Amino acid sequence: MTTSLSGINLWAVVVAGIVHTVIGLVWFMPKLFGNSWVELTGKEMKPAGHWIPAGLIGHQVMAFVLAVIMNLANVTSLGGGIVVGILVCLGFMATLEIGELIWEKIPLKLFMIRVGNQLVGLASAGAILAIWR
């Protein structure tokens, strides 16, 4: 395990986590998917300044774990990074969200908005981590 941690570029992890956070902030802007999210959840879209620190920490953890997976798989190309990010999203994020789709009966559109955000965020993080080793 030490070998898989030693090859991780921590600056790349930090940047990938920040990029993932920014993608989420843009994704939920009113003109993109924010208005749809408000309509589908029945909640208000207020400036979520209190969310940003927790989101940054969560996305840093996700970027670090993605970097470990990519290091173990020896992924070093842009395309490879994007594919691993997509696979991680589909294998972990989408499968967790399916539970909400089925058991909590959230609308399919809300499911797609949530998973789409993670798909773009993790694919972008994977690209950054792969090319900036």
C-alpha positions in Angstrom: 0.0 0.0 0.0 2.9 2.3 0.6 3.9 2.1 -3.0 0.4 3.1 -4.1 0.5 6.2 -1.9 4.0 7.3 -2.7 3.2 8.0 -6.4 0.3 10.4 -5.6 0.7 14.1 -6.5 -1.0 15.9 -3.6 -1.2 19.2 -5.6 -3.1 17.3 -8.2 -5.4 15.9 -5.6 -6.1 19.4 -4.2 -6.8 20.8 -7.6 -9.0 17.9 -8.6 -11.0 18.3 -5.4 -11.4 22.0 -6.0 -12.5 21.5 -9.6 -15.0 18.9 -8.5 -16.4 21.4 -6.0 -16.6 24.2 -8.6 -18.4 21.9 -11.1 -21.0 21.2 -8.4 -21.5 24.9 -7.7 -21.9 25.6 -11.4 -24.0 22.5 -12.0 -26.6 23.7 -9.5 -26.7 27.3 -10.7 -30.4 28.3 -11.4 -29.9 28.5 -15.2 -28.3 25.1 -15.4 -30.0 22.6 -13.0 -30.7 24.7 -9.9 -34.2 25.6 -10.9 -35.0 22.0 -11.8 -33.5 20.9 -8.4 -35.8 23.4 -6.6 -38.8 22.2 -8.5 -38.1 18.5 -7.9 -37.1 18.7 -4.2 -39.5 21.5 -3.1 -36.7 23.2 -1.3 -35.3 26.7 -1.6 -32.1 27.4 -3.4 -30.3 29.6 -1.0 -26.7 30.6 -1.1 -25.1 27.5 0.5 -22.1 29.1 2.0 -22.3 26.7 4.9 -22.1 23.8 2.5 -18.9 24.8 0.8 -16.4 23.8 3.5 -18.0 20.4 3.9 -18.2 20.0 0.1 -14.5 20.9 -0.3 -13.5 18.3 2.4 -15.7 15.7 0.8 -14.4 16.3 -2.7 -10.8 16.3 -1.4 -11.4 12.8 0.1 -13.0 11.7 -3.2 -10.1 13.0 -5.2 -7.6 11.3 -2.9 -9.3 8.0 -3.1 -9.6 8.3 -6.9 -5.9 9.0 -7.0 -5.2 5.9 -5.0 -7.3 3.8 -7.4 -5.7 5.3 -10.4 -2.2 4.8 -8.9 -3.0 1.2 -8.2 -4.2 0.8 -11.8 -1.3 2.7 -13.2 -3.6 5.1 -15.1 -1.5 7.8 -16.8 -3.5 9.0 -19.8 -6.2 11.6 -20.1 -8.6 9.1 -21.5 -7.8 6.5 -18.9 -8.4 9.1 -16.1 -11.7 10.0 -17.6 -12.8 6.4 -17.9 -11.8 5.6 -14.3 -13.7 8.6 -13.0 -16.7 7.5 -14.9 -16.4 3.9 -13.7 -16.1 5.1 -10.1 -19.2 7.3 -10.5 -21.2 4.5 -12.0 -20.0 1.8 -9.7 -20.3 3.8 -6.4 -22.2 7.1 -6.8 -24.9 6.0 -9.2 -25.6 2.7 -7.3 -26.0 4.6 -4.1 -28.4 7.1 -5.7 -30.4 4.2 -7.2 -31.5 3.4 -3.6 -33.0 6.9 -3.3 -34.7 6.4 -6.7 -36.3 3.2 -5.7 -36.9 3.4 -2.0 -37.4 7.2 -1.5 -39.1 7.4 -4.9 -37.2 10.5 -6.0 -38.0 11.6 -9.6 -35.8 10.1 -12.3 -34.9 13.6 -13.4 -33.5 14.4 -9.9 -31.6 11.2 -10.0 -30.1 12.2 -13.4 -29.2 15.7 -12.1 -27.4 14.2 -9.1 -25.5 11.5 -10.9 -24.7 13.8 -13.8 -23.0 16.2 -11.4 -20.9 13.4 -10.0 -20.2 11.9 -13.4 -18.8 15.2 -14.7 -17.0 15.9 -11.5 -15.3 12.5 -11.2 -14.4 12.4 -14.9 -12.8 15.8 -14.6 -11.0 14.8 -11.4 -9.8 11.6 -13.1 -8.4 13.6 -16.0 -6.5 16.0 -13.8 -5.1 13.1 -11.7 -4.0 11.1 -14.7 -2.2 13.8 -16.5 -0.7 15.6 -13.5 1.3 12.9 -11.9 
